[in-house]
Amino acid sequence: MKKKDITFIIGLSIFMGVIWVVGEIIMGLWLAVRPRTHIVWFAVVAAITLGLSIWHSMIEDRSGLTDPKREKYERKVNKRKEKN
């Protein structure tokens, strides 16, 4: 796992935690809701967090797929083509 992946997951978790807490405060102070709504709210926030985390992990990072030797060869061939 790369540093940017870990940063994304930690940032996402903190962000979604803040959203969950704000939702709980709103439901506790201003909205009259059933107790089951708190459980549903937590499940929705957890599902969204998990979904975004999985989606981010499935995105292909092109930089990790390139071979440095292949890149060097491509640069060399391109320089030859430019000279001719």
Sequence and secondary structure as in RCSB ss.txt:
>XXXX:A:sequence
MKKKDITFIIGLSIFMGVIWVVGEIIMGLWLAVRPRTHIVWFAVVAAITLGLSIWHSMIEDRSGLTDPKREKYER
KVNKRKEKN
>XXXX:A:secstr
  HHHHHHHHHHHHHHHHHHHHHHHHHHHT    HHHHHHHHHHHHHHHHHHHHHHHHS  HHHHS HHHHHHHH
HHHHHHHH 
